[in-house]
Amino acid sequence: MADPLHVVNAADAAYVPHTSAMLHSLFMHNPGEELHVHFLHKATLDLALVQRLAALCRRHGARFSATPVTRAQLHDLPIGGRFPEEAWYRVVLPELLPDLPRMLWLDSDVIVRAPIRELWDLDLAGCPLAACPNAVMFTFRHVIQDIGVADRRKYFNSGVMLMNLDQMRAEGSLASLRAAAQRAAPAIMFADQDVLNIVYHERYRRLHLMWNVLAQSYINVPETIRVHGGREYEEAMRHPRIIHFTGRGRYKPWFYTCSHPHRDEYLRHRLAAGWPPPDYPDKNWRTFFARQIPPRMREVFSTLRRRKYDEMLSYLRPW
């Protein structure tokens, strides 16, 4: 009998429907797999939302555990800005889940499209975690330098991570991560992801792009190929195993202007998980016309409007 697969996620009230869609996609592509879902949330989250997730897991034969997190458990972390405090849970996972030796983190804005046993069984080769390099959009490349990552090809995305929590505890990672967060607080833009990279960008097992296909993989093709290589990029585009709707509103499938090629998959899983279609807060006559423009050209127009000419050219280059 294979060992159970421990999947961890955190969400606030607004993201619970997206977590539901993610979990439904996980269940649909992993039939017969013994899954244990660990859900982290604020202690103040409406219990009815937690119960909806628990019911979804029960319907598909998965175990479910909910762990409330208090603000005190996030002490010394620079909470605030663009990301909710739930984003910081990844930094303190060894403490929040003290009895879990190994886990797979999946963000709420991902869709699973393949069995994940192969990912779960991956040999971490002495590394505390496995993650996929993040081909960063032109606008944010300075962030990587600011936090001390010299080679941007080593900067990884924290939305899909296989983590050896036992090793992280043995190494005293919690103290290292908290210290890094305090030291680099003025430069941090991507919350926990920046802090995890400060500590681990030289010590993580590299995942194939197919395990975390970011939205920018479809838009900023030249940088994605630079980071992953042409062969890996082509393989991931042909057979993406996990789709990650990273980025601003127009990259999220619950926004009207989203033109991501896998947008409808999210919608199908959301409906099947028992949630109504999104309200599309950005739907109006302007966004109706904007939606007709190809995604890469939208980026060109956006950067042109902001007079970011170097960035605009990076989107126009074919490779």
N, C-alpha and C positions, 0 to 999 in steps of 0.2 A: 504494500500500500504506500503510495507516494505521500510525502509529508504535506500537511496543509499549507496553502499559499496565503500568506498574510498581506493583505492590501490595506494601505492607510491613506486616508483623505481627511481634509478639514474644509469647512465651509461656514459662511455666515448665512443668514436667512435668505438673502437674495440669490445665493449660489446653490442652495439645496436642490432646486430643479435641475441644475446642470450636473450636480453630483449624481442625481437619479439617472440622468441620461447616460453618464459615464458608466455607472454600475450596470445598467441594463445592457450596454454594449459589451461589457466584460462578461456578463453571464451568457449572452448569446453566442459568444465565440469561445467559451470555455466550458462546454457541457460535460458533465461528469467529473469536473475538477472540484476538489475539496477547497473551498474558499472561505476565508475568515476576514470579514471587513471590519476595520477599526476606524471609527469616525470620531474626530476631535472637534470640539466646538466650545464656544463661550458658555460659561455656566448659565448665562441669561437667555440662551437660545430657546425659543418656543419648543416645549417638549413634543408637541404634535408633529413638528417637522422631523424630529429625531425618530418618532414612531413611524412616520411614513417611510423613512429609509429602512428601518428595521423590518417593516412588513414587506417591502420590496425584496430584501435579502431572503426572508423566510420563503417567499413564493418561489424563489429560484434555488432553494436548498443550501443557502450560504449562512454561515454564522455571522452574527453582528454584535459588536461591542461599541458602546459609546463612552467617550471619556471627556468630561467637562474640564476646561482649562481656565484657571483664574489669572488675572493680571499679575498677581504676585509671582507666579511661576515664570513670567517673562521679564523679571527684573534685570536691569542693566542692558536691555535691548532698546535701540532707538525707534520706538514705535511711533508711527505717524507718517504723513505724506501720502504717496500714491497708493500704498498697499495697506490692507486691513491687518489687524494684529494676528489674524489666523495665518498669514503668510510666514510669521516668525515661528510658528510651531515646529517647522522643520529643523530649526537650529537646536531646539531642546528635546527632540524626539527620544534620545536615549534616556532622558529623565521622565518624560511623559508616559513612556511605555516600558517600564523597567523590567518586565518579565519577557519581553519579546527579543529574541536573539537576532532576527533577520527580518526585513520587511521590504515591500515594494510600495513606494510612494507614487500615487497617481493624482495629478491635479484634477479639479472639477471640470476644467475646459478641455479635456481630452476625450477621444473616442477610441476604444479598443477594437481592432479589426482582425485579430488573429489570436490563436492560443498563446498564452504567455508562460507556459511551463518552461520553455527553452530559456527565456529570460530569467525566470526564478532560479533555475539550476546553474546559472552562469558562475564559473569560478572567478572570484574577485581577485585572485592572484595576490593576496596580501594587502589589497587596497581596502579602505573603509567603505567605499561606495563605488557604484558604477553609474555613469550618466552620459548624456550625449552632448558633444560640443555645440555651442550656440553661435550660429552665424549672425552676428549682431548687425542691426541696421546702421547705416552710415551715421545717422544723427547721434547714436549712443556709443560710438566706438571710444570716445574719450573717457567714458566711465571705466572701461576695462583698464586703461592706463592709470587712471586716478586711484584705483584700488590696489595697484601694484602687480597686475598680471601683464607681464612684458609681451607675451605672445598671445594675441587674441584668439588664435586657433585652439588654445587650451581652456578658454573660458567655457564653462558648461551650463546647461539649462537645468534647473532644479525641479521642473515639473514632472519628470519621470526619473526616479532614482531607485536603484537597488541598494539597500544599506545594511551593512553589518553592524548592528547596534552594539553587540558584545564587544567588538574590536574598538568601537568608538568610546565605549565606557572605559575599557582597559587603557586606552591612550589618554584619557582625561580630556576628551574632545570638547566637552561642554565648557570647561574653563577657557580653552583656546578660542572657541567660537565667540563666547561672551567678550573676551578681551579684544578680539579682532573687531567686533561690532562697535565697541566703545572707541577704539583707536581710529577706525575709518569712518565713523559716523558722518562727518561733513561731506564725504565723497560718495556715500552709498546712495544709489538710485533704485536698485532692484532688490531692496530689503534682504531677506535671507539668502537669496541667490548670490549676491555680492559677497556676503560674509562666508558662505560655504566655499566660494571660489578663492577667497583670500587664504583660507586654511588648506584647501585640498586640490587646487588646480594642478599641482604637480604630482598628486597621489590618488588619482581616480582611474578606474577601469573604463576605457572608452567604449561606448555603445555605438553600434551601427545606426546611421541616421534613420533607418526604417522604424526604430523603436521610439522615435520622438520627432516626427516630421512637423516642424514649426510652420506657422503661416508664412513667414518670410522666405521659406524654401521655395514658394511658388512666385514670389515677387522679386526678391533680391537674389537672382540666380547666380550672378558672378561670385558674390561673397560666399554663398553656400557651397559652390564648387571649390572655391579656394580653401575652405575649411575642411570639407569632407572628401574632395576628389571627385572627378567626373564619373567614374564607375560606380562608386557608392551612391552618388546622387541619383544616377539612372536607376539603380536597383531599388532605392527607396521610393522613387516616384512610381515605379511599376508595381511594387508590393509594399505599400506603407502598412505597418502593423499597428502603430499608434499615431493618431492624428492629434496635433496639439494646436488649438485655436489661440495662439499667442497674439499679443499686440493690443492696439487700441480698439475702440468700439466697432469700427468697420471691419475688423477681422473676426469678430465674435458672431457666431451663427444666430444669436438671439437679437441681432441688430438687422434692420431692414436693408441697410446698404452692404451687408456682407455678401460677397460673391465667391467665397471659398468653394472650391470644387467638391468638398465633402460636407457642405452646409446641410444638405437635405438628410444626410445620415444622422446628424445630431437631432434634427427635428423628428425623424422617425423614432429614434430611441427615447426622446423626451415624451412623445405621445404614448409610446408603449409602456413607459414607466408610470403613466397615470397623471401627467401634467398637461394642461392646455397649451396651445401654441403661444409663443411669446407675444407680448403687447406691442413690440416694435416702437419704443419711445421716439425713435428718430425718423419715423415715417412721415413724409410730407411731400409736397410737389417738387421741392429741390432735390431731395434724396431719390425720388423716383427717376429723375433724369441722370443723377450721378451714378445710379446703379447700372445704367446702360454702358458705362465706360469700363473698359477692361482694367483689372486691378493694377497692373504695372503702370498703365497710363495715368491712373488716379494718383499714384505716388509721384509721377513726374509733374503733374499739375500742382499737387500740394507743395512740392519742394520749390517749384517755380514761383508760386504765390508767396512763399516765404523767402525767396531770393537765395535759396540754398543750391547754387548751381553745381557745385561739385557732387553733392548728393544726387541731384537730378541725373547727372551723367552716369553715376554708378548704376542706376536703374535701367538706363538705355543700353548699356553695353550688353552684347548678346552672351558673353561668357566671361 
